[in-house]
Amino acid sequence: MPRPALVRYAGLAGSLSLAVAAWFGGATNPWEPTIRPASIFAGDDGVLVPLAWLVGIVLLVGAWVAGVRVAGGQTSRWAYVTAALWSLPLLAFLPLGSYDAYSYACQGWQQGAGLDPYAGGVDLLGCPWADAVAPTWRDAPAPYGPLFLLLAALAAKTGSLAGTLAGLRVIALLGVVLIAVALPVLARRGNVPLSRAVWLVLACPLVPIHLISGAHNDALMVGLFVAGLACAIKQRGWAAGLLLGLAIAVKATAVVVAPFALLLLLTRRRQAELVGGAVLALAATTLVSGRGFGWVTALAGSGISVQWTSPPTAVGMTIDLFGPDAVPVTRIIGIVALAIVLALLFFRARSRDPLLYAGYALAATVLLAPVFHPWYAVWPLAVLAATLHHHLRWLVVPCAVASALCLPDGYNLALAVKSQGAVAMTALLVYLLWKTLYEAKNRTGRRRGPDHTPDRLSRRDA
């Protein structure tokens, strides 16, 4: 077993190396993603940035994976401090792995200038920093809720791009702090060692690379809904509702958590309080922003990206290799399947642990959504890390791979193997489906045996 000090400082060295990559090769203004696999092998990017990124990723991801075995024997303070140390070097440099922070900055500027970010993108409404927005998103309206628009507008009041990015990073940090504060309540409910839960979530490389350096608003959404779940566990209906409503007012994805939060509350009065608090939070932020519910229709534009990292999209891309365009169809099938899965999970959660099934619901949302970005993996991770007792590799391995997908200035390595990745993902899905059906058939056969005793549902699904 690796030593705790070795794990901590190997990860810190990785974070420092990534800070070098961010300083010299992060997402810049204007938009100019120059670092790609072909340019690296051709030597066009020199040695420093690619090497700093590679060393940083290997050290940070390796230390996190190795630390899973170490964290359980350490104090939660050790895990909190280590996670903070790993995030600290990336606070002061260019965003890593994505240009999304520049889109946020422009949406905040538009909101502050009295324009409607739901009516169009920077090509229609303008923005002083429009050149920094990725071309894919320049004509796309904001798909985020009214709370995030208000906060982004507050960050943009600095009047400078650097000041706006700093404000957005503070907002992301607030979300991470909310996760840190709420985790003890979730871990206690899930009977999971707090040090391990903290390690799996806050020390995960996705947090320093994408939530903090990339300043993604997923940090605030996750922080709010995790805090809402913590309040529901403590039977504080109004507080839970307000926090969940605010989470939905950042990104609509958070609505997936609300039904499971209702199940955590023990009385109808507290459930009514949760619903009332969520409606109040949404109504208030919508009223203050003055933009109505235009963000709901703008969500349709978020599916512009077509990558095999989304399983339904991968199946469509594989079919495309042999026939007509199937991606829109497989995406619709994925959404229908998601609705069915969420309903089944909610039904089962009524007799089991709603918190665990909230994590499963978030995982299903990530897997069946039309688009997957690496930082989406944090959604289920923040809940499952505090509830799962076994099979942690299903958490650790995908998050480790996702952490290494994006090059310093935003190029997604999945783009380099589009066809191969789509076929591989489709083959994996076929295998998992076959394995699931095979095991289900075997279980049914065993249950029909003469000596079978009917299984009983446990009150907790650990």
Buried (B, 14 or more C-beta within 10 A) or exposed (E): EEEBEEBBBBBBBBBBBBBBBBBBBBBBBEBEBBBBBEBBEEEEBEEEBBBBBBBBBBBBBBBBBBBBEBBBEBEBEBBBBBBBBBBBBBBEBBBBBBBBBBBBBBBBBBBBBEBBBBBBBBBEBBBBBBEBBBEEBBBBBBBBBBBBBBBBBBBBEBEEBEBBBBBBBBBBBBBBBBBBEBBBBBBBBBEBBBBBBBBBBBBBBBBBBBBBBBBBBBBBBBBBBBBBBBBBBBBBBBBBBBBBBBBBBBBBBBBBBBBBBBBBBEEEEBBBBBBBBBEBBBEBBBEEBEBEEBBEEBBEBBBEBBBBBBBBBBBBBBBBEEEEEBBEBBBEBBBEBBEEBBEBBBEBBEEBBBBBBBBBBBBBBBBBBBBBBBBBBBBBBBBBBBBBEEEBEEBBEBBBBBBBBBBBBBBBBBBEEBEEBBBBBBEEBEEEEEEEEEEEEEEEEEEEEEEEEEEEEEEEBE
